[in-house]
Amino acid sequence: MAWVDDVLYASRGYSLFRAKIAGENIHWKHVGDFDPAWWRRLSSRSRLATRACRDGFHALVVLPSGEIIGAVPKAIVKLRPGARQFAITHRVLRGTRPLHIAVTREQHIFWGEYFDNPARHEVHIYASTDYGSHWDVAYTFSRHSIRHIHNLVYDRWEDCLWITTGDDGSECQIMRADRDFRNVESVLSGSQQVRSVALIPTEDAIYFSSDTPAERNHIYRMDRRGNVNELSTLNGSSICGCRVGDSVFFSTMVEPSRINCDSNVRIYASGGGEQFVPVLSWKKDRWPMCLLQYGNAFFPDGENETNILAVTTVAVKSADMVTHLYRLS
């Protein structure tokens, strides 16, 4: 779910755990639980039902002050320091949950609405300045401007927020915003190649991957002056990326597409951010994609101070809903 320096947070159903990743011995400690509706308590006990119902935690941030903010189906929840039970602080009325949650250096928290939105209604970014206890609209995309928000990412080098949106034509944008949203500018737009979910800031550049079923997908590097270079072609749509030290990683998913027809989830890696190569792969399992999820590999959010790559695979053969830890040499 999330890194905090050398501590990794992981979930099983609606329970959250953490472990200090040091040495060979890893001991997981229980952190807290969220109590969902009765039927989700039942569905989350089954691996396939969990996939079908999209159960569990879907995004998580851990604040320096000790609060933990998470996204579960239809709600944003908060665990106070010393508590064991997550409490709902916001009901998600449109869609199931945001894909990611961002937090700035002053512990202001942001997430964007992700819902089907066929009529292209206005779309909101929500913010909390009191450690996730209350939420207000920080910014609104007008009607017919975007379909939904894919990601918000805090960039500590420029002290700004990056916003990625989709899904068609000019709706596909990579935007840069001040932390107070007084200035929001579109940096890249209008192409399926900037239909992006995964975006990774580094000191020198922004790395992002495309997430489109309509074209071949790629990994791109945009330097701090706005110059964009295509670095690698991907075997499928990509919605996850992370950084481990100087290495950058992106994963691909198995999604039905005439263009992207590979049945393998793959991870692409770059040691220096110039050339990406596939380093890991898993075969999609036999269960139907639309009901029981696309094959995918997810990375934790947050700042990782270790040399460990953490990957959770879903809907793949022999490793469904399994977290893998790889030590980089």
C-alpha positions as CSV (number, residue, x, y, z in Angstrom):
1,M,0.0,0.0,0.0
2,A,2.6,2.6,1.0
3,W,6.2,3.1,2.0
4,V,7.3,5.4,4.9
5,D,11.1,5.4,4.6
6,D,12.0,1.8,5.4
7,V,8.6,0.8,6.8
8,L,6.1,-0.9,4.4
9,Y,2.4,-0.9,4.9
10,A,0.3,-3.7,3.5
11,S,-3.4,-4.7,3.7
12,R,-5.2,-8.0,3.8
13,G,-8.9,-7.3,3.3
14,Y,-9.8,-4.5,5.6
15,S,-6.9,-5.0,8.0
16,L,-3.7,-3.0,7.8
17,F,-0.2,-4.2,8.7
18,R,3.3,-2.7,8.7
19,A,6.9,-4.1,8.7
20,K,10.3,-2.6,8.9
21,I,12.1,-3.9,5.9
22,A,15.6,-4.5,7.1
23,G,17.7,-7.6,6.9
24,E,16.2,-11.0,6.0
25,N,13.7,-11.3,8.9
26,I,10.4,-9.4,8.3
27,H,7.9,-9.3,11.0
28,W,4.4,-7.8,10.2
29,K,2.6,-6.0,13.0
30,H,-1.1,-5.3,13.0
31,V,-1.9,-1.5,12.7
32,G,-5.7,-1.2,12.5
33,D,-8.9,-2.3,10.8
34,F,-11.9,-0.8,9.0
35,D,-15.3,-2.3,9.6
36,P,-17.2,-2.4,6.3
37,A,-20.8,-3.3,5.5
38,W,-21.8,-6.8,6.6
39,W,-21.8,-8.1,3.1
40,R,-18.3,-6.8,2.5
41,R,-17.1,-8.6,5.6
42,L,-18.3,-11.8,3.9
43,S,-17.0,-11.1,0.4
44,S,-13.6,-10.0,1.7
45,R,-13.0,-13.5,3.1
46,S,-12.9,-15.0,-0.4
47,R,-10.1,-14.2,-2.8
48,L,-12.3,-14.2,-5.9
49,A,-15.2,-12.4,-4.2
50,T,-12.7,-9.8,-3.0
51,R,-11.7,-9.3,-6.6
52,A,-15.2,-9.1,-7.9
53,C,-16.4,-6.6,-5.3
54,R,-13.1,-4.6,-5.3
55,D,-12.9,-5.0,-1.6
56,G,-10.2,-3.7,0.8
57,F,-7.9,-0.6,0.8
58,H,-7.2,1.0,-2.5
59,A,-5.0,3.9,-1.6
60,L,-3.1,4.9,1.6
61,V,-1.0,7.7,3.0
62,V,0.8,7.9,6.3
63,L,1.3,11.4,7.7
64,P,4.4,12.4,9.7
65,S,1.9,13.4,12.5
66,G,0.9,9.7,12.8
67,E,-2.6,9.8,11.1
68,I,-3.2,7.2,8.4
69,I,-5.6,8.1,5.6
70,G,-7.0,5.4,3.3
71,A,-9.5,4.9,0.5
72,V,-11.9,2.0,0.8
73,P,-15.0,1.3,-1.3
74,K,-17.3,4.4,-1.2
75,A,-15.4,6.1,1.6
76,I,-12.2,8.0,2.8
77,V,-11.2,6.7,6.2
78,K,-8.8,7.8,8.9
79,L,-6.9,6.1,11.7
80,R,-5.9,8.4,14.5
81,P,-2.6,7.9,16.3
82,G,-3.0,5.2,19.0
83,A,-6.4,4.0,17.6
84,R,-7.1,0.6,16.1
85,Q,-10.3,1.3,14.2
86,F,-10.5,3.4,11.0
87,A,-13.3,6.0,11.0
88,I,-15.1,7.3,7.9
89,T,-14.4,11.0,7.3
90,H,-15.9,11.4,3.8
91,R,-18.5,9.4,1.8
92,V,-17.5,8.9,-1.8
93,L,-20.8,9.7,-3.8
94,R,-19.5,9.3,-7.3
95,G,-17.6,6.2,-8.3
96,T,-16.1,3.7,-5.9
97,R,-12.9,5.4,-4.7
98,P,-10.0,7.6,-5.9
99,L,-7.1,5.7,-7.4
100,H,-4.5,7.6,-5.4
101,I,-4.1,10.0,-2.5
102,A,-1.4,12.8,-2.4
103,V,0.1,14.6,0.6
104,T,2.3,17.7,0.5
105,R,5.1,18.6,2.9
106,E,2.8,20.6,5.2
107,Q,0.5,17.5,5.4
108,H,-2.3,18.8,3.2
109,I,-4.0,15.9,1.5
110,F,-5.6,15.7,-1.9
111,W,-7.6,13.2,-4.0
112,G,-9.5,13.4,-7.3
113,E,-12.8,12.0,-8.3
114,Y,-12.7,8.8,-10.4
115,F,-16.1,7.7,-11.8
116,D,-17.5,6.6,-15.1
117,N,-19.0,10.0,-16.0
118,P,-20.5,9.4,-19.4
119,A,-22.3,12.7,-19.4
120,R,-19.1,14.5,-18.6
121,H,-20.3,16.3,-15.4
122,E,-17.9,18.6,-13.5
123,V,-15.2,16.7,-11.6
124,H,-13.7,17.7,-8.2
125,I,-10.4,17.6,-6.4
126,Y,-10.9,17.3,-2.6
127,A,-8.5,18.6,0.0
128,S,-8.0,18.3,3.7
129,T,-5.9,20.7,5.8
130,D,-6.7,19.1,9.2
131,Y,-5.1,15.6,8.8
132,G,-7.9,14.0,6.9
133,S,-10.8,14.9,9.4
134,H,-12.7,17.2,7.0
135,W,-12.8,17.5,3.2
136,D,-13.6,20.5,0.9
137,V,-13.5,21.0,-2.8
138,A,-10.1,22.5,-3.7
139,Y,-10.6,22.6,-7.5
140,T,-13.3,21.8,-10.0
141,F,-12.9,20.8,-13.7
142,S,-15.8,22.2,-15.6
143,R,-18.4,20.2,-17.5
144,H,-17.2,18.5,-20.7
145,S,-13.5,19.3,-19.9
146,I,-12.4,15.8,-18.6
147,R,-14.0,12.5,-17.8
148,H,-12.3,11.8,-14.5
149,I,-9.0,12.2,-12.6
150,H,-6.5,9.4,-12.8
151,N,-3.8,10.6,-10.3
152,L,-2.5,13.4,-8.2
153,V,1.2,13.3,-7.3
154,Y,3.2,15.6,-5.1
155,D,6.5,16.7,-6.5
156,R,8.9,17.6,-3.6
157,W,11.5,19.0,-6.0
158,E,9.2,21.6,-7.5
159,D,6.8,21.7,-4.5
160,C,3.8,21.3,-6.7
161,L,1.1,18.8,-7.6
162,W,0.9,16.9,-10.9
163,I,-2.6,15.9,-12.1
164,T,-3.4,13.3,-14.8
165,T,-6.8,13.1,-16.4
166,G,-8.6,11.1,-19.1
167,D,-9.9,9.6,-21.2
168,D,-10.5,10.9,-24.8
169,G,-9.1,13.7,-27.0
170,S,-8.4,16.9,-25.1
171,E,-9.6,15.2,-21.8
172,C,-6.2,13.5,-21.7
173,Q,-4.0,15.9,-19.8
174,I,-0.9,16.1,-17.6
175,M,-1.2,19.3,-15.5
176,R,0.9,21.1,-13.0
177,A,-0.8,22.9,-10.1
178,D,0.4,25.1,-7.2
179,R,-0.4,23.5,-3.8
180,D,-3.2,26.0,-3.3
181,F,-4.5,25.5,-6.9
182,R,-4.3,29.2,-7.7
183,N,-2.3,28.3,-10.8
184,V,-3.2,25.2,-12.7
185,E,-1.6,24.8,-16.1
186,S,-1.9,22.0,-18.8
187,V,1.6,20.8,-19.6
188,L,0.7,18.0,-22.1
189,S,-2.7,17.3,-23.6
190,G,-4.8,16.0,-26.5
191,S,-3.2,12.6,-27.1
192,Q,-3.8,9.0,-26.0
193,Q,-0.1,9.0,-25.2
194,V,-0.7,11.4,-22.3
195,R,-3.6,9.4,-21.1
196,S,-1.6,8.5,-18.0
197,V,-2.1,7.2,-14.5
198,A,1.5,6.4,-13.5
199,L,3.7,9.5,-13.0
200,I,7.0,9.5,-11.1
201,P,8.8,12.7,-10.3
202,T,12.6,12.6,-9.8
203,E,15.1,15.3,-9.2
204,D,15.8,15.8,-12.9
205,A,12.7,14.7,-14.7
206,I,9.1,13.4,-14.7
207,Y,8.6,9.9,-15.9
208,F,5.1,8.7,-17.0
209,S,3.6,5.8,-18.9
210,S,0.5,5.7,-21.2
211,D,-2.7,3.9,-20.4
212,T,-4.6,3.4,-23.6
213,P,-6.3,0.4,-25.2
214,A,-6.4,2.2,-28.5
215,E,-2.7,2.5,-29.3
216,R,0.7,1.0,-28.4
217,N,1.7,2.2,-25.0
218,H,5.1,3.8,-24.0
219,I,7.2,5.2,-21.2
220,Y,8.2,8.8,-21.5
221,R,10.7,11.2,-19.8
222,M,9.9,14.9,-19.5
223,D,12.8,17.0,-18.3
224,R,12.3,20.0,-16.0
225,R,12.3,22.3,-19.0
226,G,9.3,20.4,-20.6
227,N,11.2,18.4,-23.2
228,V,9.6,15.0,-23.7
229,N,11.4,11.8,-25.0
230,E,9.9,8.4,-25.7
231,L,12.0,5.8,-23.9
232,S,10.4,2.4,-24.3
233,T,7.4,0.6,-26.0
234,L,5.2,-1.4,-23.6
235,N,3.4,-4.6,-24.1
236,G,0.1,-3.2,-22.6
237,S,-1.6,-0.4,-20.7
238,S,0.3,0.9,-17.7
239,I,-1.2,2.4,-14.6
240,C,1.5,1.8,-11.9
241,G,5.0,3.1,-11.4
242,C,7.5,3.6,-8.6
243,R,11.1,4.7,-7.8
244,V,13.6,2.7,-5.8
245,G,16.8,4.7,-5.3
246,D,17.9,5.8,-8.8
247,S,15.9,3.0,-10.5
248,V,12.4,3.6,-12.0
249,F,9.8,0.9,-12.6
250,F,6.5,0.6,-14.5
251,S,4.2,-2.3,-14.7
252,T,1.7,-3.2,-17.4
253,M,-1.7,-4.9,-17.2
254,V,-3.6,-7.4,-19.3
255,E,-6.5,-5.5,-20.7
256,P,-8.6,-6.6,-23.7
257,S,-7.5,-4.6,-26.7
258,R,-7.0,-5.1,-30.4
259,I,-3.6,-3.3,-30.2
260,N,-2.3,-4.6,-26.8
261,C,-2.9,-8.4,-27.0
262,D,-0.1,-9.8,-24.7
263,S,-1.5,-12.0,-22.0
264,N,1.4,-11.3,-19.6
265,V,1.7,-8.7,-16.8
266,R,5.2,-7.3,-17.1
267,I,7.5,-5.0,-15.1
268,Y,9.9,-2.7,-16.9
269,A,13.0,-1.3,-15.1
270,S,15.6,1.4,-15.7
271,G,18.7,1.7,-13.6
272,G,19.4,5.3,-14.7
273,G,16.2,6.5,-16.2
274,E,17.3,6.3,-19.9
275,Q,16.5,2.8,-21.1
276,F,13.7,0.5,-19.8
277,V,13.8,-3.3,-20.2
278,P,11.3,-6.0,-19.1
279,V,12.6,-7.8,-16.0
280,L,9.6,-9.7,-14.5
281,S,6.4,-11.2,-15.9
282,W,3.3,-13.2,-14.9
283,K,0.7,-14.9,-17.0
284,K,-3.0,-13.8,-16.7
285,D,-5.1,-16.3,-14.8
286,R,-8.2,-18.1,-16.3
287,W,-10.8,-16.0,-14.6
288,P,-12.8,-13.4,-16.7
289,M,-11.3,-10.0,-16.8
290,C,-14.4,-7.8,-16.7
291,L,-15.8,-9.5,-13.6
292,L,-12.7,-10.5,-11.7
293,Q,-10.2,-7.8,-12.7
294,Y,-7.5,-7.4,-15.3
295,G,-4.1,-9.0,-14.6
296,N,-1.9,-6.3,-13.0
297,A,1.0,-5.6,-10.7
298,F,0.8,-2.8,-8.2
299,F,3.5,-0.8,-6.4
300,P,3.2,1.0,-3.1
301,D,3.0,4.8,-3.0
302,G,5.2,6.9,-0.7
303,E,8.9,7.5,-0.3
304,N,11.0,4.2,-0.3
305,E,14.4,4.6,1.4
306,T,15.3,0.9,1.0
307,N,16.7,-1.1,-1.9
308,I,13.6,-3.2,-2.0
309,L,11.1,-3.4,-4.8
310,A,7.6,-4.3,-3.5
311,V,5.1,-5.7,-6.0
312,T,1.6,-7.0,-5.5
313,T,0.2,-9.1,-8.4
314,V,-3.5,-9.6,-9.0
315,A,-5.3,-12.0,-11.4
316,V,-2.2,-13.8,-12.5
317,K,-1.4,-17.5,-12.4
318,S,0.2,-18.9,-9.1
319,A,0.5,-15.4,-7.6
320,D,-2.9,-13.9,-7.3
321,M,-3.0,-11.2,-4.6
322,V,0.6,-11.9,-3.5
323,T,3.1,-9.3,-2.4
324,H,6.7,-10.0,-3.6
325,L,9.8,-8.3,-2.3
326,Y,12.9,-8.0,-4.5
327,R,16.2,-6.8,-3.2
328,L,18.0,-4.7,-5.9
329,S,21.7,-5.3,-6.3
